[in-house]
Amino acid sequence: MTNDEMSDQLKPCPFCGGSDIRPFDNSVVCNSCSASRPDLGHCVGAECRKDAIAAWNRRPSSAAGKGEA
């Protein structure tokens, strides 16, 4: 998978709504507001990048905090 293909999978920044998002081996960074998530430490490689993208894309469900399951 190329960087462009992985970038296509990234959701916009949850803080500023920006779409200039870049995946790295151990994190994902918004180039608009510098938000990042997660820091996987010394993890390096394609599998770590997939984990970082999955963590970036994780959002609370719309039912979270509303007493619904």
Biopython code that builds the backbone (N, CA, C, O; Angstrom):
import numpy as np
from Bio.PDB.StructureBuilder import StructureBuilder

atoms = [
    (1, "MET", "N", (0.847, -1.176, 0.000)),
    (1, "MET", "CA", (0.000, 0.000, 0.000)),
    (1, "MET", "C", (0.896, 1.243, 0.000)),
    (1, "MET", "O", (1.841, 1.328, 0.784)),
    (2, "THR", "N", (0.606, 2.181, -0.858)),
    (2, "THR", "CA", (1.412, 3.395, -0.950)),
    (2, "THR", "C", (0.972, 4.405, 0.101)),
    (2, "THR", "O", (-0.094, 4.260, 0.699)),
    (3, "ASN", "N", (1.796, 5.434, 0.329)),
    (3, "ASN", "CA", (1.424, 6.497, 1.273)),
    (3, "ASN", "C", (0.143, 7.185, 0.848)),
    (3, "ASN", "O", (-0.680, 7.536, 1.693)),
    (4, "ASP", "N", (-0.043, 7.387, -0.480)),
    (4, "ASP", "CA", (-1.268, 8.023, -0.968)),
    (4, "ASP", "C", (-2.492, 7.172, -0.652)),
    (4, "ASP", "O", (-3.533, 7.700, -0.261)),
    (5, "GLU", "N", (-2.370, 5.846, -0.819)),
    (5, "GLU", "CA", (-3.501, 4.969, -0.507)),
    (5, "GLU", "C", (-3.814, 4.997, 0.979)),
    (5, "GLU", "O", (-4.982, 4.994, 1.366)),
    (6, "MET", "N", (-2.777, 5.025, 1.821)),
    (6, "MET", "CA", (-3.008, 5.088, 3.257)),
    (6, "MET", "C", (-3.608, 6.430, 3.650)),
    (6, "MET", "O", (-4.467, 6.490, 4.530)),
    (7, "SER", "N", (-3.166, 7.508, 3.008)),
    (7, "SER", "CA", (-3.715, 8.829, 3.303)),
    (7, "SER", "C", (-5.187, 8.891, 2.951)),
    (7, "SER", "O", (-5.960, 9.579, 3.618)),
    (8, "ASP", "N", (-5.588, 8.166, 1.888)),
    (8, "ASP", "CA", (-6.993, 8.134, 1.499)),
    (8, "ASP", "C", (-7.848, 7.486, 2.581)),
    (8, "ASP", "O", (-9.045, 7.763, 2.663)),
    (9, "GLN", "N", (-7.259, 6.628, 3.412)),
    (9, "GLN", "CA", (-7.991, 5.938, 4.459)),
    (9, "GLN", "C", (-8.121, 6.771, 5.727)),
    (9, "GLN", "O", (-8.920, 6.437, 6.601)),
    (10, "LEU", "N", (-7.357, 7.840, 5.842)),
    (10, "LEU", "CA", (-7.355, 8.640, 7.064)),
    (10, "LEU", "C", (-8.568, 9.558, 7.142)),
    (10, "LEU", "O", (-8.934, 10.215, 6.168)),
    (11, "LYS", "N", (-9.181, 9.588, 8.321)),
    (11, "LYS", "CA", (-10.276, 10.529, 8.557)),
    (11, "LYS", "C", (-9.689, 11.916, 8.772)),
    (11, "LYS", "O", (-8.513, 12.037, 9.117)),
    (12, "PRO", "N", (-10.487, 12.970, 8.574)),
    (12, "PRO", "CA", (-10.007, 14.332, 8.859)),
    (12, "PRO", "C", (-9.622, 14.473, 10.329)),
    (12, "PRO", "O", (-10.013, 13.664, 11.170)),
    (13, "CYS", "N", (-8.862, 15.496, 10.612)),
    (13, "CYS", "CA", (-8.427, 15.748, 11.982)),
    (13, "CYS", "C", (-9.647, 15.990, 12.884)),
    (13, "CYS", "O", (-10.522, 16.786, 12.543)),
    (14, "PRO", "N", (-9.702, 15.304, 14.033)),
    (14, "PRO", "CA", (-10.837, 15.503, 14.938)),
    (14, "PRO", "C", (-10.788, 16.848, 15.670)),
    (14, "PRO", "O", (-11.767, 17.240, 16.304)),
    (15, "PHE", "N", (-9.668, 17.550, 15.588)),
    (15, "PHE", "CA", (-9.517, 18.818, 16.295)),
    (15, "PHE", "C", (-9.796, 20.016, 15.405)),
    (15, "PHE", "O", (-10.524, 20.929, 15.796)),
    (16, "CYS", "N", (-9.214, 20.016, 14.194)),
    (16, "CYS", "CA", (-9.383, 21.188, 13.322)),
    (16, "CYS", "C", (-10.161, 20.862, 12.043)),
    (16, "CYS", "O", (-10.528, 21.772, 11.300)),
    (17, "GLY", "N", (-10.415, 19.580, 11.778)),
    (17, "GLY", "CA", (-11.140, 19.192, 10.575)),
    (17, "GLY", "C", (-10.263, 19.146, 9.331)),
    (17, "GLY", "O", (-10.746, 18.871, 8.232)),
    (18, "GLY", "N", (-8.972, 19.416, 9.507)),
    (18, "GLY", "CA", (-8.043, 19.430, 8.380)),
    (18, "GLY", "C", (-7.893, 18.062, 7.725)),
    (18, "GLY", "O", (-8.092, 17.025, 8.358)),
    (19, "SER", "N", (-7.540, 18.084, 6.455)),
    (19, "SER", "CA", (-7.358, 16.831, 5.723)),
    (19, "SER", "C", (-5.908, 16.618, 5.288)),
    (19, "SER", "O", (-5.608, 15.641, 4.601)),
    (20, "ASP", "N", (-5.008, 17.521, 5.680)),
    (20, "ASP", "CA", (-3.590, 17.371, 5.369)),
    (20, "ASP", "C", (-2.955, 16.527, 6.469)),
    (20, "ASP", "O", (-2.254, 17.040, 7.342)),
    (21, "ILE", "N", (-3.214, 15.226, 6.407)),
    (21, "ILE", "CA", (-2.823, 14.284, 7.442)),
    (21, "ILE", "C", (-1.733, 13.375, 6.883)),
    (21, "ILE", "O", (-1.847, 12.902, 5.752)),
    (22, "ARG", "N", (-0.686, 13.125, 7.652)),
    (22, "ARG", "CA", (0.413, 12.286, 7.202)),
    (22, "ARG", "C", (0.658, 11.140, 8.177)),
    (22, "ARG", "O", (0.846, 11.365, 9.372)),
    (23, "PRO", "N", (0.654, 9.907, 7.663)),
    (23, "PRO", "CA", (0.987, 8.771, 8.512)),
    (23, "PRO", "C", (2.497, 8.553, 8.568)),
    (23, "PRO", "O", (3.195, 8.703, 7.566)),
    (24, "PHE", "N", (2.978, 8.205, 9.727)),
    (24, "PHE", "CA", (4.375, 7.827, 9.925)),
    (24, "PHE", "C", (4.370, 6.418, 10.502)),
    (24, "PHE", "O", (3.300, 5.859, 10.741)),
    (25, "ASP", "N", (5.535, 5.836, 10.728)),
    (25, "ASP", "CA", (5.586, 4.461, 11.219)),
    (25, "ASP", "C", (4.957, 4.299, 12.595)),
    (25, "ASP", "O", (4.378, 3.252, 12.886)),
    (26, "ASN", "N", (5.062, 5.327, 13.457)),
    (26, "ASN", "CA", (4.556, 5.153, 14.820)),
    (26, "ASN", "C", (3.522, 6.188, 15.238)),
    (26, "ASN", "O", (3.131, 6.228, 16.404)),
    (27, "SER", "N", (3.066, 7.034, 14.298)),
    (27, "SER", "CA", (2.045, 8.022, 14.625)),
    (27, "SER", "C", (1.435, 8.592, 13.349)),
    (27, "SER", "O", (1.893, 8.312, 12.241)),
    (28, "VAL", "N", (0.399, 9.392, 13.529)),
    (28, "VAL", "CA", (-0.238, 10.127, 12.440)),
    (28, "VAL", "C", (-0.278, 11.583, 12.880)),
    (28, "VAL", "O", (-0.603, 11.873, 14.032)),
    (29, "VAL", "N", (0.047, 12.501, 11.977)),
    (29, "VAL", "CA", (0.142, 13.915, 12.334)),
    (29, "VAL", "C", (-0.705, 14.752, 11.381)),
    (29, "VAL", "O", (-0.683, 14.544, 10.168)),
    (30, "CYS", "N", (-1.456, 15.708, 11.948)),
    (30, "CYS", "CA", (-2.185, 16.691, 11.160)),
    (30, "CYS", "C", (-1.233, 17.840, 10.876)),
    (30, "CYS", "O", (-0.723, 18.466, 11.806)),
    (31, "ASN", "N", (-0.988, 18.123, 9.611)),
    (31, "ASN", "CA", (-0.083, 19.209, 9.248)),
    (31, "ASN", "C", (-0.736, 20.576, 9.410)),
    (31, "ASN", "O", (-0.048, 21.594, 9.331)),
    (32, "SER", "N", (-2.048, 20.623, 9.634)),
    (32, "SER", "CA", (-2.733, 21.905, 9.820)),
    (32, "SER", "C", (-2.612, 22.419, 11.246)),
    (32, "SER", "O", (-2.358, 23.605, 11.458)),
    (33, "CYS", "N", (-2.795, 21.522, 12.245)),
    (33, "CYS", "CA", (-2.777, 21.965, 13.644)),
    (33, "CYS", "C", (-1.753, 21.228, 14.501)),
    (33, "CYS", "O", (-1.640, 21.491, 15.698)),
    (34, "SER", "N", (-1.015, 20.318, 13.901)),
    (34, "SER", "CA", (0.044, 19.543, 14.572)),
    (34, "SER", "C", (-0.472, 18.514, 15.572)),
    (34, "SER", "O", (0.309, 17.992, 16.368)),
    (35, "ALA", "N", (-1.760, 18.214, 15.551)),
    (35, "ALA", "CA", (-2.276, 17.148, 16.410)),
    (35, "ALA", "C", (-1.652, 15.831, 15.957)),
    (35, "ALA", "O", (-1.402, 15.631, 14.768)),
    (36, "SER", "N", (-1.405, 14.940, 16.908)),
    (36, "SER", "CA", (-0.859, 13.636, 16.555)),
    (36, "SER", "C", (-1.480, 12.557, 17.424)),
    (36, "SER", "O", (-1.947, 12.810, 18.534)),
    (37, "ARG", "N", (-1.471, 11.358, 16.889)),
    (37, "ARG", "CA", (-2.036, 10.212, 17.600)),
    (37, "ARG", "C", (-1.581, 8.977, 16.902)),
    (37, "ARG", "O", (-1.447, 9.061, 15.681)),
    (38, "PRO", "N", (-1.337, 7.908, 17.456)),
    (38, "PRO", "CA", (-0.810, 7.742, 18.802)),
    (38, "PRO", "C", (0.701, 7.821, 18.717)),
    (38, "PRO", "O", (1.244, 8.039, 17.635)),
    (39, "ASP", "N", (1.377, 7.652, 19.809)),
    (39, "ASP", "CA", (2.830, 7.496, 19.773)),
    (39, "ASP", "C", (3.097, 6.047, 20.145)),
    (39, "ASP", "O", (3.014, 5.668, 21.314)),
    (40, "LEU", "N", (3.418, 5.242, 19.138)),
    (40, "LEU", "CA", (3.639, 3.822, 19.365)),
    (40, "LEU", "C", (5.081, 3.529, 19.759)),
    (40, "LEU", "O", (5.528, 2.386, 19.662)),
    (41, "GLY", "N", (5.801, 4.536, 20.196)),
    (41, "GLY", "CA", (7.169, 4.337, 20.672)),
    (41, "GLY", "C", (8.127, 3.946, 19.562)),
    (41, "GLY", "O", (8.189, 4.592, 18.517)),
    (42, "HIS", "N", (8.865, 2.888, 19.803)),
    (42, "HIS", "CA", (9.897, 2.455, 18.858)),
    (42, "HIS", "C", (9.360, 1.521, 17.786)),
    (42, "HIS", "O", (10.142, 0.944, 17.030)),
    (43, "CYS", "N", (8.075, 1.361, 17.705)),
    (43, "CYS", "CA", (7.450, 0.501, 16.697)),
    (43, "CYS", "C", (7.736, 1.082, 15.307)),
    (43, "CYS", "O", (7.544, 2.276, 15.081)),
    (44, "VAL", "N", (8.192, 0.238, 14.380)),
    (44, "VAL", "CA", (8.543, 0.688, 13.037)),
    (44, "VAL", "C", (8.055, -0.338, 12.029)),
    (44, "VAL", "O", (8.106, -1.542, 12.282)),
    (45, "GLY", "N", (7.585, 0.141, 10.891)),
    (45, "GLY", "CA", (7.209, -0.756, 9.807)),
    (45, "GLY", "C", (5.751, -0.634, 9.424)),
    (45, "GLY", "O", (4.983, 0.109, 10.035)),
    (46, "ALA", "N", (5.391, -1.387, 8.392)),
    (46, "ALA", "CA", (4.053, -1.309, 7.813)),
    (46, "ALA", "C", (2.965, -1.679, 8.819)),
    (46, "ALA", "O", (1.910, -1.046, 8.837)),
    (47, "GLU", "N", (3.197, -2.677, 9.644)),
    (47, "GLU", "CA", (2.182, -3.100, 10.609)),
    (47, "GLU", "C", (1.938, -2.000, 11.648)),
    (47, "GLU", "O", (0.799, -1.757, 12.046)),
    (48, "CYS", "N", (3.005, -1.344, 12.079)),
    (48, "CYS", "CA", (2.880, -0.250, 13.037)),
    (48, "CYS", "C", (2.122, 0.916, 12.411)),
    (48, "CYS", "O", (1.302, 1.558, 13.068)),
    (49, "ARG", "N", (2.401, 1.183, 11.146)),
    (49, "ARG", "CA", (1.707, 2.271, 10.446)),
    (49, "ARG", "C", (0.213, 1.976, 10.380)),
    (49, "ARG", "O", (-0.604, 2.877, 10.569)),
    (50, "LYS", "N", (-0.151, 0.725, 10.115)),
    (50, "LYS", "CA", (-1.574, 0.350, 10.090)),
    (50, "LYS", "C", (-2.205, 0.580, 11.454)),
    (50, "LYS", "O", (-3.334, 1.061, 11.539)),
    (51, "ASP", "N", (-1.481, 0.237, 12.533)),
    (51, "ASP", "CA", (-1.993, 0.443, 13.893)),
    (51, "ASP", "C", (-2.169, 1.933, 14.185)),
    (51, "ASP", "O", (-3.156, 2.334, 14.801)),
    (52, "ALA", "N", (-1.211, 2.755, 13.743)),
    (52, "ALA", "CA", (-1.292, 4.200, 13.965)),
    (52, "ALA", "C", (-2.489, 4.787, 13.222)),
    (52, "ALA", "O", (-3.196, 5.636, 13.765)),
    (53, "ILE", "N", (-2.725, 4.343, 11.982)),
    (53, "ILE", "CA", (-3.864, 4.818, 11.197)),
    (53, "ILE", "C", (-5.172, 4.396, 11.860)),
    (53, "ILE", "O", (-6.110, 5.188, 11.941)),
    (54, "ALA", "N", (-5.238, 3.152, 12.335)),
    (54, "ALA", "CA", (-6.455, 2.673, 13.001)),
    (54, "ALA", "C", (-6.740, 3.499, 14.251)),
    (54, "ALA", "O", (-7.894, 3.831, 14.522)),
    (55, "ALA", "N", (-5.694, 3.838, 15.020)),
    (55, "ALA", "CA", (-5.881, 4.648, 16.227)),
    (55, "ALA", "C", (-6.335, 6.061, 15.867)),
    (55, "ALA", "O", (-7.196, 6.625, 16.542)),
    (56, "TRP", "N", (-5.759, 6.637, 14.806)),
    (56, "TRP", "CA", (-6.153, 7.981, 14.366)),
    (56, "TRP", "C", (-7.623, 8.001, 13.960)),
    (56, "TRP", "O", (-8.351, 8.939, 14.287)),
    (57, "ASN", "N", (-8.052, 6.970, 13.251)),
    (57, "ASN", "CA", (-9.420, 6.927, 12.733)),
    (57, "ASN", "C", (-10.455, 6.562, 13.789)),
    (57, "ASN", "O", (-11.653, 6.735, 13.562)),
    (58, "ARG", "N", (-10.013, 6.060, 14.937)),
    (58, "ARG", "CA", (-10.947, 5.661, 15.982)),
    (58, "ARG", "C", (-11.631, 6.896, 16.540)),
    (58, "ARG", "O", (-10.970, 7.837, 16.977)),
    (59, "ARG", "N", (-12.951, 6.891, 16.523)),
    (59, "ARG", "CA", (-13.744, 8.001, 17.057)),
    (59, "ARG", "C", (-14.791, 7.413, 18.005)),
    (59, "ARG", "O", (-15.246, 6.286, 17.810)),
    (60, "PRO", "N", (-15.170, 8.172, 19.025)),
    (60, "PRO", "CA", (-16.237, 7.680, 19.897)),
    (60, "PRO", "C", (-17.527, 7.543, 19.102)),
    (60, "PRO", "O", (-17.788, 8.314, 18.178)),
    (61, "SER", "N", (-18.320, 6.561, 19.470)),
    (61, "SER", "CA", (-19.602, 6.398, 18.788)),
    (61, "SER", "C", (-20.515, 7.564, 19.153)),
    (61, "SER", "O", (-20.302, 8.218, 20.174)),
    (62, "SER", "N", (-21.503, 7.826, 18.351)),
    (62, "SER", "CA", (-22.422, 8.946, 18.612)),
    (62, "SER", "C", (-23.232, 8.707, 19.881)),
    (62, "SER", "O", (-23.770, 9.651, 20.459)),
    (63, "ALA", "N", (-23.324, 7.441, 20.323)),
    (63, "ALA", "CA", (-24.083, 7.125, 21.528)),
    (63, "ALA", "C", (-23.243, 7.288, 22.788)),
    (63, "ALA", "O", (-23.788, 7.242, 23.891)),
    (64, "ALA", "N", (-21.942, 7.477, 22.658)),
    (64, "ALA", "CA", (-21.068, 7.587, 23.824)),
    (64, "ALA", "C", (-21.485, 8.771, 24.691)),
    (64, "ALA", "O", (-21.700, 9.879, 24.199)),
    (65, "GLY", "N", (-21.593, 8.513, 25.974)),
    (65, "GLY", "CA", (-21.918, 9.576, 26.916)),
    (65, "GLY", "C", (-23.385, 9.960, 26.954)),
    (65, "GLY", "O", (-23.759, 10.900, 27.655)),
    (66, "LYS", "N", (-24.228, 9.246, 26.208)),
    (66, "LYS", "CA", (-25.656, 9.585, 26.173)),
    (66, "LYS", "C", (-26.504, 8.539, 26.885)),
    (66, "LYS", "O", (-27.731, 8.555, 26.796)),
    (67, "GLY", "N", (-25.831, 7.618, 27.601)),
    (67, "GLY", "CA", (-26.576, 6.595, 28.327)),
    (67, "GLY", "C", (-27.093, 5.480, 27.441)),
    (67, "GLY", "O", (-27.878, 4.645, 27.888)),
    (68, "GLU", "N", (-26.660, 5.456, 26.186)),
    (68, "GLU", "CA", (-27.081, 4.401, 25.278)),
    (68, "GLU", "C", (-25.936, 3.408, 25.145)),
    (68, "GLU", "O", (-24.768, 3.767, 25.290)),
    (69, "ALA", "N", (-26.278, 2.175, 24.872)),
    (69, "ALA", "CA", (-25.246, 1.142, 24.693)),
    (69, "ALA", "C", (-25.013, 0.867, 23.240)),
    (69, "ALA", "O", (-24.181, 0.027, 22.897)),
]
sb = StructureBuilder()
sb.init_structure("model")
sb.init_model(0)
sb.init_chain("A")
sb.init_seg("    ")
for serial, (resi, resn, name, xyz) in enumerate(atoms, 1):
    if name == "N":
        sb.init_residue(resn, " ", resi, " ")
    sb.init_atom(name, np.array(xyz, "f"), 0.0, 1.0, " ", f" {name:<3s}", serial, name[0])
structure = sb.get_structure()
